[in-house]
């Protein structure tokens, strides 16, 4: 039995679907029944759980041979860091009490850093909280998801300007499709560590090539048939933009702290740590799947 938390998300859904296509038994853990409808059609068992509720998490992992866990970002919380830590600690406590043979955590580039990384610091907390779990632990650290650009695509398609927190615009950085992350997670859950007893197993994944904000703008121009230019959003405009997008002040601070470190070159694959994998999805493929949904939402 493979238990997949966050199974309705971009990566989790691909993990569940990949395992089901391989004939594996999957319990998809979601927050409400509506999120589970699509997964149920794939043949997944549906479990409702709230990562803030120990009893529901403990019930969801009963009988698991492997568990995929993540740290969801609560966009509506005034204190997102406190809520994320609470969810991580609740999940870790349940896994320690009833450890499955294998645990895979969806983590981020930069999670090895213990200071001043904004929202990525929460993934460091998750990794540390899971290390005492008496299971074989895999830390799947992913580069920035290509799907994250969906947040600014409506404005870019409307105005012709793509705001970027990546400075300078020609800076090349690691990026990966969430779908490649999900597929790799499924393979790692099934596959045993080639080195046998090593734990935690650290695997880093990024896309087939590094990109820049200029690449994103050019790709959007080609796909949409509209002229779109990348805009290096001035540092003093970051917080106002994030607040207008509906983030709390504390959430906005987590994002700005992250990009300050990213632009300083400190958020990247950990040199010499673990294994490196590369997805196959190109930026153009990822954005091509997003644009129709953005355009449909505008009408």
C-alpha positions as CSV (number, residue, x, y, z in Angstrom):
1,X,0.0,0.0,0.0
2,X,1.4,3.4,-1.1
3,X,0.0,6.3,0.9
4,X,0.3,9.6,-1.0
5,X,-0.3,12.8,1.0
6,X,-1.2,15.9,-1.2
7,X,-2.5,13.5,-3.9
8,X,-4.6,16.2,-5.5
9,X,-1.6,18.5,-6.2
10,X,0.4,18.6,-9.4
11,X,3.2,16.3,-8.1
12,X,1.1,14.1,-5.8
13,X,-1.5,13.4,-8.5
14,X,1.3,12.2,-10.9
15,X,2.8,10.0,-8.2
16,X,-0.6,8.4,-7.6
17,X,-1.4,8.0,-11.3
18,X,2.0,6.5,-12.1
19,X,1.8,4.0,-9.3
20,X,-1.7,3.0,-10.3
21,X,-0.7,2.5,-13.9
22,X,2.0,0.1,-12.6
23,X,-0.8,-1.9,-10.8
24,X,0.1,-0.7,-7.3
25,X,-2.4,-0.2,-4.5
26,X,-2.6,3.5,-3.7
27,X,-4.3,5.4,-0.8
28,X,-4.7,9.0,-1.9
29,X,-4.8,11.4,1.0
30,X,-6.8,14.6,0.4
31,X,-8.5,17.2,2.5
32,X,-12.0,16.8,1.2
33,X,-14.1,14.4,-0.9
34,X,-14.3,16.6,-3.9
35,X,-10.5,16.5,-4.3
36,X,-10.7,12.7,-4.2
37,X,-13.1,12.3,-7.1
38,X,-10.6,12.3,-9.9
39,X,-8.2,10.1,-7.9
40,X,-11.0,7.6,-7.2
41,X,-11.5,7.2,-11.0
42,X,-7.9,6.1,-11.2
43,X,-8.7,3.3,-8.7
44,X,-7.2,5.0,-5.6
45,X,-8.6,4.4,-2.2
46,X,-9.4,7.8,-0.8
47,X,-8.6,8.9,2.7
48,X,-9.6,12.3,4.2
49,X,-7.0,13.8,6.5
50,X,-5.9,17.1,7.8
51,X,-2.2,17.5,8.5
52,X,-3.0,19.5,11.6
53,X,-4.9,16.6,13.1
54,X,-2.8,13.8,14.5
55,X,-5.6,11.2,14.6
56,X,-6.5,11.6,10.9
57,X,-2.9,11.4,9.8
58,X,-2.3,8.3,12.0
59,X,-5.3,6.7,10.5
60,X,-4.3,7.5,6.9
61,X,-0.9,5.8,7.3
62,X,-2.3,2.6,8.8
63,X,-1.0,-0.4,6.9
64,X,1.3,1.6,4.6
65,X,4.3,0.0,3.0
66,X,5.5,3.5,1.9
67,X,4.3,7.0,2.5
68,X,4.9,10.2,0.4
69,X,4.7,13.3,2.6
70,X,4.9,17.0,1.8
71,X,4.8,20.4,3.4
72,X,1.8,22.3,1.9
73,X,2.0,26.1,1.9
74,X,-1.1,27.5,3.6
75,X,-1.8,30.6,1.5
76,X,-4.7,31.8,3.6
77,X,-2.9,31.7,7.0
78,X,-1.7,34.9,8.6
79,X,1.2,32.9,10.2
80,X,2.0,30.4,7.5
81,X,5.4,29.4,9.0
82,X,3.8,28.5,12.3
83,X,1.1,26.5,10.5
84,X,3.6,24.7,8.3
85,X,5.8,23.7,11.3
86,X,2.7,22.4,13.1
87,X,1.7,20.3,10.1
88,X,5.2,18.9,9.8
89,X,5.5,18.1,13.5
90,X,2.1,16.4,13.4
91,X,3.0,14.2,10.5
92,X,6.4,13.4,11.9
93,X,4.9,12.4,15.2
94,X,2.4,10.0,13.5
95,X,5.2,8.5,11.4
96,X,7.4,8.0,14.4
97,X,4.5,6.3,16.3
98,X,3.8,3.9,13.4
99,X,6.7,3.9,11.0
100,X,6.2,2.5,7.6
101,X,9.1,0.7,5.9
102,X,9.7,3.7,3.5
103,X,9.0,7.4,3.6
104,X,9.6,9.9,0.8
105,X,9.5,13.6,1.5
106,X,8.9,16.1,-1.3
107,X,11.5,18.8,-0.4
108,X,13.2,21.7,-2.1
109,X,16.6,22.9,-3.4
110,X,18.2,24.8,-0.5
111,X,16.6,22.6,2.2
112,X,20.0,21.8,3.6
113,X,20.5,25.4,4.7
114,X,19.5,26.2,8.3
115,X,19.2,30.0,8.2
116,X,17.7,32.9,6.3
117,X,16.1,31.1,3.4
118,X,12.5,32.2,3.8
119,X,9.9,29.6,2.9
120,X,12.6,27.0,2.1
121,X,13.6,27.0,5.8
122,X,10.4,25.1,6.4
123,X,11.6,22.3,4.2
124,X,14.8,22.2,6.2
125,X,12.5,21.8,9.3
126,X,10.6,19.0,7.6
127,X,13.8,17.1,6.7
128,X,15.1,17.4,10.2
129,X,11.8,16.3,11.7
130,X,11.6,13.2,9.5
131,X,15.2,12.0,10.1
132,X,14.4,10.3,13.4
133,X,11.5,8.3,11.8
134,X,12.5,4.6,12.0
135,X,12.1,4.0,8.3
136,X,14.1,4.3,5.2
137,X,13.9,8.0,4.3
138,X,14.3,9.5,0.9
139,X,14.5,13.3,0.6
140,X,13.5,14.3,-2.9
141,X,14.7,17.9,-3.4
142,X,13.2,19.6,-6.4
143,X,14.1,22.8,-8.1
144,X,11.6,25.6,-8.5
145,X,8.5,24.2,-10.2
146,X,7.8,25.5,-13.7
147,X,4.1,25.6,-12.8
148,X,4.8,28.4,-10.3
149,X,4.8,30.8,-13.2
150,X,1.0,30.3,-13.4
151,X,0.6,32.8,-10.6
152,X,1.8,35.7,-12.8
153,X,0.6,34.4,-16.2
154,X,-2.8,36.2,-16.1
155,X,-1.1,39.6,-15.6
156,X,1.5,38.8,-18.2
157,X,-1.0,37.8,-20.9
158,X,-3.1,40.9,-20.1
159,X,-0.3,43.5,-20.0
160,X,2.5,42.0,-22.0
161,X,4.8,42.2,-19.0
162,X,6.0,39.2,-17.0
163,X,7.1,40.4,-13.5
164,X,10.1,38.5,-12.2
165,X,11.6,38.2,-8.8
166,X,14.6,36.6,-10.4
167,X,17.4,39.2,-10.8
168,X,19.0,39.8,-13.2
169,X,16.6,38.7,-15.9
170,X,19.3,36.7,-17.7
171,X,20.3,34.7,-14.6
172,X,19.9,31.0,-15.3
173,X,18.4,28.9,-12.6
174,X,17.2,25.3,-12.1
175,X,13.5,24.6,-12.7
176,X,11.5,21.4,-13.1
177,X,8.0,20.4,-14.0
178,X,6.0,19.2,-11.0
179,X,4.9,16.3,-13.2
180,X,8.5,15.1,-13.5
181,X,8.8,15.4,-9.8
182,X,5.7,13.2,-9.3
183,X,6.8,10.6,-11.7
184,X,10.3,10.4,-10.2
185,X,8.8,10.1,-6.7
186,X,6.7,7.1,-7.8
187,X,9.9,5.4,-9.1
188,X,11.8,6.1,-5.9
189,X,9.0,4.8,-3.8
190,X,9.0,1.5,-5.7
191,X,12.8,1.3,-6.1
192,X,15.1,0.3,-3.3
193,X,18.2,2.4,-2.5
194,X,21.0,0.9,-4.6
195,X,23.4,1.4,-1.7
196,X,21.1,-0.6,0.6
197,X,21.3,0.8,4.0
198,X,21.9,4.5,3.3
199,X,19.4,6.8,4.9
200,X,18.4,9.4,4.4
201,X,18.8,9.0,0.6
202,X,19.0,12.5,-0.9
203,X,17.9,12.8,-4.6
204,X,17.9,16.2,-6.3
205,X,15.8,16.8,-9.5
206,X,15.7,19.6,-12.0
207,X,14.6,19.9,-15.6
208,X,16.6,19.1,-18.8
209,X,18.1,22.6,-19.0
210,X,18.4,25.7,-16.8
211,X,16.2,28.7,-17.7
212,X,16.0,32.5,-17.1
213,X,13.1,34.9,-16.8
214,X,14.0,36.0,-20.3
215,X,13.4,32.4,-21.5
216,X,10.1,32.3,-19.8
217,X,8.9,35.5,-21.5
218,X,10.1,34.4,-24.9
219,X,8.4,31.0,-24.5
220,X,5.2,32.7,-23.5
221,X,5.4,35.0,-26.5
222,X,5.8,32.0,-28.8
223,X,3.0,30.0,-27.3
224,X,0.5,32.8,-26.9
225,X,1.2,34.7,-30.1
226,X,1.6,37.9,-28.1
227,X,4.6,40.0,-27.4
228,X,5.6,39.5,-23.7
229,X,8.6,41.1,-22.1
230,X,10.2,40.1,-18.8
231,X,10.1,42.8,-16.2
232,X,12.8,42.8,-13.4
233,X,10.4,43.8,-10.6
234,X,12.2,46.3,-8.3
235,X,12.9,44.9,-4.9
236,X,10.7,47.6,-3.2
237,X,7.7,46.4,-5.3
238,X,8.0,42.7,-4.3
239,X,5.9,42.9,-1.1
240,X,3.2,45.2,-2.5
241,X,2.7,42.8,-5.4
242,X,2.6,39.7,-3.2
243,X,0.1,41.4,-0.9
244,X,-2.1,42.3,-3.9
245,X,-2.0,38.6,-4.8
246,X,-3.7,37.8,-1.5
247,X,-0.7,36.7,0.6
248,X,-0.4,37.7,4.2
249,X,2.4,40.0,5.2
250,X,4.3,37.1,6.9
251,X,3.9,34.9,3.8
252,X,5.2,37.7,1.6
253,X,8.2,38.0,3.9
254,X,8.9,34.3,3.5
255,X,8.9,34.7,-0.3
256,X,11.1,37.9,-0.4
257,X,13.6,36.3,1.9
258,X,13.8,33.2,-0.4
259,X,14.4,35.3,-3.5
260,X,17.0,37.4,-1.8
261,X,18.9,34.3,-1.1
262,X,18.1,32.9,-4.6
263,X,19.4,36.0,-6.3
264,X,22.6,35.8,-4.2
265,X,23.2,32.3,-5.7
266,X,22.6,30.4,-2.4
267,X,19.6,28.3,-3.4
268,X,20.7,25.5,-5.7
269,X,21.5,21.8,-5.7
270,X,23.6,20.9,-2.7
271,X,27.1,20.2,-4.1
272,X,28.3,16.7,-3.6
273,X,25.1,15.5,-1.8
274,X,23.3,12.4,-2.9
275,X,22.1,11.7,-6.4
276,X,21.1,14.0,-9.3
277,X,18.2,13.3,-11.7
278,X,16.9,15.3,-14.6
279,X,13.3,15.5,-15.8
280,X,12.4,15.5,-19.5
281,X,9.6,18.1,-19.6
282,X,10.7,21.3,-21.4
283,X,9.5,24.7,-20.2
284,X,7.5,25.1,-23.4
285,X,5.5,21.9,-22.6
286,X,4.8,22.9,-19.0
287,X,3.6,26.4,-20.0
288,X,1.6,25.1,-22.9
289,X,-0.5,23.1,-20.5
290,X,-1.1,26.1,-18.3
291,X,-2.0,28.9,-20.8
292,X,-5.4,27.4,-21.8
293,X,-6.5,27.2,-18.2
294,X,-5.4,30.8,-17.6
295,X,-7.1,32.1,-20.7
296,X,-10.3,30.1,-19.9
297,X,-10.3,31.7,-16.4
298,X,-10.2,35.2,-17.9
299,X,-13.5,34.7,-19.7
